[in-house]
Amino acid sequence: MATHLRIAPLTATPLVDPAAIREVLSARCGAGNGVEHLRVRAGPHGVDIVAFVDTDDIDEAGHALRRLVETTIVDIVWLRSWRVV
């Protein structure tokens, strides 16, 4: 199931390379969370993240991606000023 969310910094910060965000998120994908393929793109209002999640339930797909992203934000120092918007 495909799902999407957007993250943005809470404060004025230099733009983070979307490839770096994809790299840290991809390293955390796997059987434990069901998140498979990721696409990350910077836009004018933040960074959009699209993922394919191994589930037939759209709500569970969204929750799985959100858990992955929020955990990564907490764990990665240079993302700590970012939030799901």
Backbone as a chain_set.jsonl record, in Angstrom:
{"seq": "MATHLRIAPLTATPLVDPAAIREVLSARCGAGNGVEHLRVRAGPHGVDIVAFVDTDDIDEAGHALRRLVETTIVDIVWLRSWRVV", "coords": {"N": [[0.846, -1.162, 0.0], [0.578, 2.212, -0.817], [1.677, 5.213, 0.748], [1.833, 8.563, 2.126], [3.6, 11.33, 3.54], [4.493, 14.544, 4.967], [7.342, 16.329, 6.038], [8.695, 19.044, 7.909], [10.882, 21.712, 8.931], [10.836, 23.064, 12.265], [12.006, 25.44, 12.847], [13.876, 28.094, 11.257], [16.026, 26.593, 9.228], [18.908, 25.383, 7.478], [18.263, 23.884, 4.313], [17.865, 20.417, 4.183], [19.481, 17.828, 2.458], [17.474, 15.884, 0.392], [18.254, 13.325, -0.378], [19.886, 12.514, 1.706], [18.039, 12.284, 3.769], [16.452, 10.237, 2.725], [18.353, 8.198, 2.746], [18.869, 7.754, 5.543], [16.31, 6.985, 6.371], [15.826, 4.752, 4.73], [17.705, 2.961, 5.694], [16.48, 2.089, 7.949], [14.266, 0.701, 7.19], [12.346, -2.302, 6.856], [11.535, -5.739, 7.72], [10.537, -5.52, 10.29], [8.974, -3.198, 10.4], [7.523, -3.046, 8.094], [7.786, -1.14, 6.104], [8.74, -0.522, 2.842], [9.725, 0.41, -0.112], [10.999, 3.711, -0.655], [10.492, 7.152, -1.48], [11.773, 10.382, -1.64], [11.317, 13.828, -1.652], [12.182, 17.207, -1.917], [10.272, 20.128, -1.385], [8.517, 23.285, -1.695], [7.309, 23.574, 0.778], [8.409, 21.886, 2.616], [9.566, 18.535, 3.069], [8.577, 15.874, 1.135], [7.566, 12.548, 1.678], [7.181, 9.457, 0.305], [6.027, 6.188, 0.575], [6.031, 2.64, 0.125], [4.248, 0.252, 1.793], [4.123, -2.884, 3.378], [1.238, -3.955, 3.593], [-2.33, -4.356, 3.531], [-3.964, -2.48, 4.463], [-4.813, 0.824, 4.47], [-4.772, 2.693, 6.572], [-3.043, 1.488, 8.44], [-0.739, 1.48, 6.897], [-0.146, 4.229, 6.739], [0.273, 4.757, 9.483], [2.512, 3.141, 9.966], [4.512, 4.345, 8.362], [4.58, 6.879, 9.543], [5.421, 6.235, 12.184], [8.004, 5.267, 11.604], [9.23, 7.592, 10.508], [8.946, 9.49, 12.62], [10.415, 8.254, 14.692], [12.933, 8.236, 13.51], [13.427, 10.991, 13.281], [13.717, 11.66, 15.979], [15.996, 10.182, 16.635], [18.073, 11.027, 14.93], [20.359, 13.526, 14.915], [20.568, 15.855, 13.22], [18.011, 16.061, 12.263], [16.31, 16.725, 14.29], [14.962, 19.148, 14.644], [12.856, 18.97, 12.952], [9.464, 18.097, 12.018], [6.562, 16.019, 11.515], [4.165, 17.287, 9.38]], "CA": [[0.0, 0.0, 0.0], [1.342, 3.462, -0.864], [1.271, 6.25, 1.69], [2.604, 9.795, 1.975], [3.544, 12.368, 4.559], [5.414, 15.671, 4.759], [8.034, 16.844, 7.206], [9.213, 20.4, 7.737], [11.561, 22.162, 10.15], [10.104, 23.979, 13.136], [12.745, 26.701, 12.852], [14.603, 28.357, 10.017], [17.243, 25.79, 9.165], [19.31, 25.116, 6.097], [17.575, 22.752, 3.709], [18.561, 19.141, 4.256], [19.465, 17.099, 1.198], [16.489, 14.803, 0.434], [18.943, 12.038, -0.493], [20.356, 12.161, 3.048], [16.857, 11.829, 4.505], [16.111, 8.915, 2.179], [19.366, 7.243, 3.195], [18.66, 7.362, 6.942], [15.039, 6.261, 6.46], [15.984, 3.444, 4.071], [18.483, 2.086, 6.575], [15.594, 1.634, 9.02], [13.161, -0.063, 6.607], [12.527, -3.739, 6.94], [10.45, -6.627, 8.127], [9.982, -5.098, 11.568], [8.0, -2.109, 10.288], [6.761, -3.218, 6.865], [8.055, -0.092, 5.12], [9.606, -1.06, 1.806], [10.337, 1.391, -1.003], [10.82, 5.11, -0.263], [10.849, 8.269, -2.351], [11.847, 11.606, -0.836], [11.47, 14.99, -2.529], [12.049, 18.517, -1.275], [9.347, 21.047, -2.025], [8.514, 24.612, -1.078], [6.726, 23.563, 2.119], [9.013, 20.82, 3.405], [10.051, 17.356, 2.35], [7.543, 14.856, 0.975], [8.051, 11.177, 1.753], [6.221, 8.475, -0.195], [6.527, 4.848, 0.863], [5.2, 1.46, -0.053], [4.242, -0.489, 3.05], [3.609, -4.239, 3.204], [-0.053, -4.127, 4.264], [-3.506, -4.063, 2.697], [-4.748, -1.5, 5.221], [-4.281, 2.167, 4.232], [-4.495, 3.339, 7.853], [-1.833, 0.881, 8.991], [0.388, 1.958, 6.089], [0.153, 5.579, 7.207], [0.835, 4.678, 10.842], [3.859, 2.554, 9.881], [5.427, 5.369, 7.865], [4.688, 7.926, 10.562], [6.282, 5.713, 13.262], [9.377, 5.236, 11.093], [9.727, 8.96, 10.373], [9.065, 10.135, 13.934], [11.542, 7.627, 15.39], [14.154, 8.703, 12.858], [13.608, 12.392, 13.673], [14.217, 11.674, 17.359], [17.312, 9.545, 16.715], [19.084, 11.66, 14.063], [20.571, 14.876, 15.454], [20.3, 16.927, 12.256], [16.572, 16.102, 11.958], [15.536, 16.945, 15.512], [14.098, 20.341, 14.569], [11.832, 18.675, 11.964], [8.262, 17.412, 12.486], [5.542, 15.661, 10.533], [3.187, 18.369, 9.287]], "C": [[0.901, 1.238, 0.0], [0.777, 4.448, 0.146], [2.239, 7.415, 1.597], [2.513, 10.621, 3.24], [4.591, 13.428, 4.247], [6.046, 16.017, 6.092], [8.566, 18.229, 6.88], [9.91, 20.806, 9.034], [10.683, 23.116, 10.946], [10.731, 25.362, 13.147], [13.409, 26.889, 11.502], [15.922, 27.603, 10.07], [17.644, 25.633, 7.713], [18.584, 23.875, 5.576], [18.457, 21.512, 3.791], [18.417, 18.443, 2.916], [18.461, 15.944, 1.285], [17.137, 13.419, 0.336], [19.459, 11.578, 0.867], [19.197, 11.659, 3.909], [16.462, 10.438, 4.035], [17.087, 7.859, 2.681], [19.125, 6.794, 4.64], [17.34, 6.613, 7.121], [15.167, 4.854, 5.868], [16.737, 2.46, 4.945], [17.62, 1.485, 7.672], [14.4, 0.838, 8.492], [13.421, -1.549, 6.775], [11.321, -4.47, 7.455], [9.787, -6.178, 9.427], [8.921, -4.03, 11.463], [7.176, -2.178, 9.009], [7.0, -2.171, 5.797], [9.071, -0.615, 4.118], [10.265, 0.049, 1.001], [10.005, 2.813, -0.566], [11.195, 6.042, -1.401], [10.792, 9.513, -1.485], [12.113, 12.759, -1.782], [11.26, 16.271, -1.738], [11.097, 19.375, -2.087], [9.354, 22.359, -1.288], [8.01, 24.628, 0.363], [7.286, 22.459, 3.011], [9.519, 19.713, 2.515], [8.93, 16.324, 2.331], [8.188, 13.481, 0.958], [6.92, 10.263, 1.312], [6.832, 7.105, 0.053], [5.514, 3.792, 0.458], [5.373, 0.613, 1.194], [3.559, -1.835, 2.814], [2.375, -4.454, 4.083], [-1.164, -3.848, 3.254], [-4.366, -2.976, 3.312], [-4.119, -0.115, 5.089], [-3.953, 2.888, 5.54], [-3.218, 2.791, 8.478], [-0.598, 1.322, 8.2], [0.807, 3.353, 6.548], [0.789, 5.587, 8.58], [2.268, 4.138, 10.811], [4.867, 3.583, 9.396], [5.63, 6.454, 8.907], [5.59, 7.481, 11.716], [7.745, 5.717, 12.828], [9.974, 6.637, 11.058], [9.913, 9.615, 11.741], [10.208, 9.55, 14.753], [12.867, 8.111, 14.818], [14.441, 10.145, 13.239], [14.198, 12.481, 15.078], [15.669, 11.189, 17.423], [18.418, 10.266, 15.95], [19.194, 13.136, 14.438], [20.162, 15.959, 14.463], [18.85, 16.971, 11.785], [15.724, 16.501, 13.154], [14.656, 18.189, 15.488], [12.97, 20.151, 13.547], [10.662, 17.957, 12.612], [7.398, 17.002, 11.298], [4.503, 16.772, 10.553], [1.968, 17.927, 8.499]], "O": [[1.88, 1.293, 0.744], [-0.432, 4.512, 0.37], [3.336, 7.277, 1.054], [1.492, 10.621, 3.929], [5.453, 13.244, 3.388], [5.391, 16.003, 7.134], [8.851, 18.545, 5.725], [9.571, 20.308, 10.107], [9.893, 23.874, 10.383], [10.053, 26.351, 13.428], [13.494, 25.956, 10.703], [16.814, 27.932, 10.852], [16.806, 25.738, 6.818], [18.328, 22.934, 6.327], [19.652, 21.566, 3.5], [17.346, 18.467, 2.309], [18.587, 15.101, 2.173], [16.627, 12.453, 0.902], [19.468, 10.38, 1.152], [19.358, 10.719, 4.686], [16.172, 9.561, 4.848], [16.68, 6.744, 3.007], [19.169, 5.6, 4.935], [17.26, 5.699, 7.941], [14.672, 3.885, 6.443], [16.444, 1.265, 4.94], [17.992, 0.472, 8.264], [13.597, 0.347, 9.287], [14.568, -1.993, 6.828], [10.237, -3.907, 7.608], [8.601, -6.432, 9.637], [8.05, -3.94, 12.328], [6.214, -1.424, 8.863], [6.473, -2.291, 4.691], [10.138, -1.096, 4.5], [11.294, 0.575, 1.426], [8.879, 3.097, -0.157], [12.1, 5.756, -2.185], [9.869, 9.681, -0.688], [13.017, 12.693, -2.615], [10.292, 16.406, -0.99], [11.113, 19.352, -3.317], [10.124, 22.531, -0.343], [8.255, 25.588, 1.093], [6.702, 22.136, 4.046], [9.858, 19.933, 1.353], [8.401, 15.946, 3.376], [9.215, 13.268, 0.314], [5.829, 10.295, 1.881], [8.01, 6.884, -0.225], [4.306, 4.028, 0.451], [6.491, 0.296, 1.601], [2.539, -1.909, 2.129], [2.452, -5.047, 5.159], [-0.944, -3.179, 2.244], [-5.388, -2.594, 2.741], [-2.998, 0.095, 5.553], [-2.963, 3.616, 5.612], [-2.4, 3.555, 8.99], [0.472, 1.516, 8.779], [1.996, 3.617, 6.725], [1.737, 6.334, 8.825], [3.133, 4.621, 11.542], [5.96, 3.688, 9.952], [6.757, 6.897, 9.123], [6.429, 8.254, 12.178], [8.623, 6.122, 13.59], [11.094, 6.85, 11.523], [10.948, 10.235, 11.986], [10.905, 10.293, 15.445], [13.813, 8.367, 15.563], [15.594, 10.491, 13.498], [15.086, 13.296, 15.329], [16.474, 11.73, 18.182], [19.591, 10.125, 16.295], [18.237, 13.897, 14.294], [19.467, 16.901, 14.845], [18.493, 17.836, 10.985], [14.504, 16.603, 13.022], [13.692, 18.269, 16.248], [12.205, 21.083, 13.302], [10.828, 17.286, 13.631], [7.498, 17.577, 10.214], [4.016, 17.156, 11.617], [1.035, 18.708, 8.316]]}, "num_chains": 1, "name": "protein.A"}
